[in-house]
Amino acid sequence: MTATAPETRTAAPDPSGDGAIHPAETVPARPSSRRARGYTRACAARSSVELRAFFRNKQSLVFTLFFPVILLVVFGSIFEGKVEGTDTDFRQVFMAGVIAAGVMSTAFSGLAINVAIERDTGTIRRLALTPMPKSAYFVGKLVRVVVTTVLETVLLIGIAVAAFGLPLPQTAERWGTLAWCLALGTAACALAGTAYSALIPNSRSAAAVVTPVFMVLQFISGVFYPFDRLPLWMQNTAALFPVKWMAQGFRSVFLPDTFAVVEPAGSWELGRIALVLALWAVGGLLATGLTFGWRGPRVR
């Protein structure tokens, strides 16, 4: 870690009153201040490495970032008509849901696979042996997830508005709902993904272990089909996971209030959405603390 230059005090006139300016007094920097600056630099450096690695990896870009975009374009071009019992275009319902799928793609699938690969190849183990604070590793992952999730969401909304006529929120309250739902959903999926990576035995099986969970939760959470039309057992199962609640929250942002009548509770349930996503974030944090390993089974 680069040494921190000592702090100096501004030169002042000689108190004897002769008017002479004497050299500034050198005062050692406080240890706590040096540690804080060093930690900030370590986090910034790790975050920069994470972002460069992501955007230089074509597989990550295609699978994590552009897969939901491809789903949006393909299914948005196929679906048409109104949702039964409403005046809402089915494509608008799907587009609100696919934003939730985009969050899960970047924050859950992409992160779980990435952590599993780094653990299996020994990258995490080597980082743990460096002077870098271990928590900086998680900060770097968080910055990567936040940046890619925001970029994913902007891409999806932009395409949905430009190509399929998805209406943008008209009130500050709805924009606020979009912000907290996106933040809580990202935190819930990222922490769940980090904890889930402990179940991945090696890098070769990472995609095979993560992708089925990613796809199944989309199908039962109302992304590809109106949630109220799914079998009751699917609705009850989906209600245990964050994707259903994220999709419902995004529907409350982009769809008219009249659509809430076809939701299972007959309302948007924004308070419950926030509670469930927050509980998933807390549970994911606890599970990560209990299960996260710095060395894979093949790493010595």
C-alpha atoms as one frame of an Amber mdcrd trajectory, in Angstrom:
protein
   0.000   0.000   0.000   1.407   3.417  -0.922   2.702   5.393   2.048   0.689
   8.489   2.974   2.471  11.792   3.055   2.632  13.425   6.502   0.229  16.245
   7.267   1.650  19.750   7.683   0.455  22.846   9.477   0.415  26.208   7.683
   3.412  28.367   8.414   2.735  31.201  10.859   4.636  34.334  12.025   7.048
  33.966  14.898   5.124  34.607  18.110   8.137  36.635  19.314   6.814  39.426
  17.139   9.804  39.897  14.811   7.531  39.342  11.771   9.632  36.462  10.370
   7.973  33.466   8.741   9.362  30.199  10.021   9.134  26.741   8.327   5.886
  24.859   8.769   5.756  22.311  11.551   5.456  18.703  10.408   2.793  16.672
  12.192   2.419  12.924  11.564  -0.906  11.932   9.996  -3.329  10.251  12.339
  -3.307   6.431  12.003  -7.093   6.305  11.678  -6.990   8.844   8.852  -4.309
   6.853   7.031  -6.297   3.637   7.407  -9.475   5.269   6.104  -7.716   6.654
   3.028  -5.973   3.358   2.414  -9.243   1.448   2.679 -10.957   3.844   0.279
  -8.158   3.430  -2.262  -8.300  -0.360  -1.932 -12.070  -0.383  -2.526 -11.761
   1.971  -5.491  -8.984  -0.123  -7.033 -10.923  -3.358  -6.566 -14.087  -1.804
  -8.014 -12.154  -0.636 -11.066 -10.765  -4.142 -11.604 -14.247  -5.665 -11.314
 -15.778  -3.291 -13.860 -12.944  -3.699 -16.374 -13.090  -7.470 -16.082 -16.848
  -7.506 -16.649 -16.918  -5.281 -19.722 -13.942  -7.064 -21.304 -15.602 -10.481
 -20.930 -17.839 -11.038 -23.955 -19.575 -14.023 -22.345 -20.535 -11.929 -19.331
 -21.830  -9.155 -21.540 -23.980 -11.486 -23.636 -25.337 -13.759 -20.905 -25.684
 -11.274 -18.064 -26.350  -7.924 -19.723 -27.887  -8.646 -23.120 -29.894 -11.813
 -22.447 -32.812  -9.883 -20.857 -32.600  -7.375 -23.724 -32.933 -10.221 -26.221
 -35.937 -11.584 -24.287 -37.539  -8.149 -24.336 -37.125  -7.699 -28.089 -38.248
 -11.237 -29.004 -41.251 -11.587 -26.710 -42.210  -7.926 -27.089 -42.488  -8.506
 -30.835 -44.619 -11.634 -30.363 -47.118 -10.676 -27.656 -50.135  -8.536 -28.428
 -53.635  -7.834 -27.144 -55.078  -6.726 -23.825 -54.830  -8.554 -20.523 -58.230
 -10.050 -19.740 -60.267  -7.843 -17.409 -58.135  -4.734 -18.055 -57.379  -2.164
 -20.748 -53.634  -2.754 -20.381 -51.578  -4.055 -23.296 -50.021  -7.435 -22.476
 -46.654  -6.251 -23.814 -46.529  -3.540 -21.175 -47.094  -6.142 -18.447 -44.320
  -8.293 -19.856 -41.936  -5.352 -20.174 -42.436  -4.368 -16.537 -41.721  -7.975
 -15.549 -38.628  -8.364 -17.693 -36.997  -5.459 -15.828 -37.170  -7.654 -12.719
 -35.591 -10.463 -14.748 -32.822  -8.047 -15.739 -32.101  -7.278 -12.085 -31.915
 -10.981 -11.298 -29.637 -11.558 -14.299 -27.026  -9.011 -13.216 -27.336  -9.253
  -9.437 -28.005 -12.973  -8.929 -26.969 -15.074 -11.917 -23.965 -13.056 -13.048
 -22.624 -12.597  -9.533 -23.114 -16.204  -8.396 -21.349 -17.560 -11.482 -18.516
 -15.038 -11.196 -17.865 -15.763  -7.513 -17.942 -19.535  -8.134 -15.393 -19.226
 -10.954 -13.073 -17.025  -8.900 -13.274 -19.407  -5.949 -12.586 -22.482  -8.089
  -9.616 -20.900  -9.882  -8.062 -19.696  -6.634  -8.506 -15.985  -7.369 -10.416
 -15.361  -4.141  -7.832 -17.290  -2.129  -4.977 -15.238  -3.576  -6.823 -11.988
  -2.894  -7.393 -13.067   0.713  -3.626 -13.480   1.147  -2.829  -9.951  -0.081
  -2.758  -6.843   2.135  -6.099  -5.804   0.591  -8.867  -5.724   3.227 -11.168
  -8.683   2.633 -14.215  -6.463   2.760 -12.875  -4.547  -0.269 -13.579  -7.671
  -2.332 -17.272  -7.427  -1.493 -17.332  -3.675  -2.068 -15.911  -4.251  -5.544
 -18.603  -6.828  -6.290 -21.279  -4.454  -5.008 -20.070  -1.616  -7.228 -20.013
  -3.960 -10.210 -23.556  -5.160  -9.513 -24.922  -1.647  -8.991 -23.347  -0.278
 -12.180 -24.427  -3.202 -14.360 -27.933  -3.324 -12.872 -28.524   0.382 -13.463
 -27.157   0.048 -17.004 -29.364  -3.009 -17.625 -32.458  -1.201 -16.333 -31.797
   1.890 -18.442 -31.325  -0.279 -21.542 -34.538  -2.214 -20.960 -36.628   0.864
 -20.210 -35.167   2.731 -23.174 -35.942  -0.091 -25.609 -39.399  -0.675 -24.127
 -40.292   3.024 -24.417 -38.818   3.561 -27.880 -39.876   0.330 -29.566 -42.992
  -0.817 -27.709 -44.558   2.314 -26.255 -44.077   1.578 -22.564 -45.239   4.746
 -20.753 -42.739   6.364 -18.407 -43.822   7.127 -14.832 -45.691  10.424 -14.641
 -45.225  11.262 -10.955 -42.300  11.687  -8.569 -43.872   9.063  -6.310 -43.648
   6.421  -9.039 -40.062   7.328  -9.816 -39.348   6.978  -6.114 -40.977   3.536
  -6.096 -38.800   2.550  -9.051 -35.694   3.692  -7.132 -36.322   1.857  -3.854
 -37.667  -1.267  -5.563 -34.572  -1.384  -7.767 -32.248  -0.795  -4.799 -33.858
  -3.383  -2.509 -34.233  -5.897  -5.333 -30.591  -5.510  -6.313 -29.427  -5.955
  -2.723 -31.668  -9.007  -2.194 -30.571 -10.727  -5.422 -26.867  -9.894  -4.993
 -26.658 -11.222  -1.445 -28.709 -14.282  -2.371 -26.398 -14.884  -5.335 -23.265
 -14.633  -3.193 -24.706 -17.105  -0.696 -25.940 -19.425  -3.477 -22.436 -19.593
  -4.949 -21.493 -21.857  -2.022 -23.662 -24.573  -3.609 -21.723 -24.490  -6.890
 -19.082 -27.266  -6.805 -16.784 -25.904  -9.521 -16.493 -23.374 -12.325 -17.504
 -25.844 -15.053 -20.898 -26.451 -13.480 -21.582 -22.840 -12.467 -23.914 -21.968
 -15.346 -25.693 -25.327 -15.107 -26.420 -24.826 -11.402 -27.509 -21.172 -11.668
 -29.415 -20.966 -14.977 -32.310 -23.339 -14.111 -33.073 -21.335 -10.962 -32.934
 -18.122 -12.970 -35.300 -19.416 -15.665 -37.797 -21.185 -13.394 -38.253 -18.159
 -11.144 -38.996 -16.012 -14.183 -41.715 -18.374 -15.414 -43.473 -18.693 -12.045
 -43.097 -15.018 -11.075 -45.246 -13.446 -13.762 -42.505 -12.283 -16.120 -43.701
 -14.130 -19.227 -47.349 -14.563 -18.297 -49.882 -12.596 -16.187 -49.298 -13.632
 -12.590 -52.987 -14.034 -11.765 -53.346 -16.617 -14.568 -50.737 -18.951 -13.082
 -51.790 -21.988 -11.008 -52.255 -21.176  -7.336 -49.375 -23.422  -6.253 -47.045
 -21.512  -8.598 -48.219 -18.189  -7.179 -47.637 -19.403  -3.630 -44.182 -20.728
  -4.515 -43.180 -17.562  -6.350 -44.284 -15.444  -3.368 -41.407 -16.958  -1.388
 -38.806 -15.413  -3.714 -37.879 -11.808  -4.553 -38.469 -11.888  -8.335 -42.259
 -11.983  -7.957 -42.196  -8.971  -5.659 -39.805  -7.009  -7.859 -42.011  -7.654
 -10.901 -45.068  -6.518  -8.947 -43.267  -3.388  -7.794 -42.232  -2.504 -11.337
 -45.784  -3.085 -12.564 -46.945  -0.523 -10.004 -44.490   1.949 -11.557 -45.269
   1.482 -15.248 -48.873   0.246 -15.372 -52.076   2.159 -14.571 -53.570   1.820
 -11.093 -56.598   0.076 -12.630 -54.372  -2.936 -13.332 -53.971  -3.547  -9.588
 -57.404  -5.220  -9.530 -55.936  -8.319 -11.199 -53.091  -8.607  -8.690 -53.616
 -11.459  -6.180 -54.400  -9.048  -3.320 -56.286  -6.564  -5.495 -53.655  -3.885
  -4.761 -49.971  -3.185  -5.371 -48.943  -4.078  -1.767 -45.950  -1.732  -1.839
 -45.342  -2.089   1.896 -45.197  -5.865   1.633 -42.903  -5.644  -1.399 -40.436
  -3.519   0.573 -40.639  -5.860   3.571 -40.059  -9.059   1.580 -37.130  -7.612
  -0.384 -35.561  -6.235   2.812 -35.925  -9.617   4.530 -34.269 -11.315   1.571
 -31.397  -8.823   1.740 -30.899  -9.454   5.465 -31.231 -13.219   5.023 -28.765
 -13.185   2.132 -26.285 -11.214   4.207 -26.512 -13.682   7.083 -26.272 -16.679
   4.742 -23.234 -15.157   3.020 -21.523 -14.651   6.369 -22.151 -18.287   7.294
 -21.326 -19.962   3.975 -18.814 -17.815   2.098 -15.493 -19.566   1.590 -12.240
 -18.016   0.416 -10.911 -21.292  -0.966 -12.526 -23.793  -3.329 -12.270 -27.556
  -2.783  -9.560 -27.875  -5.451  -7.500 -24.911  -4.231  -4.495 -25.615  -2.017
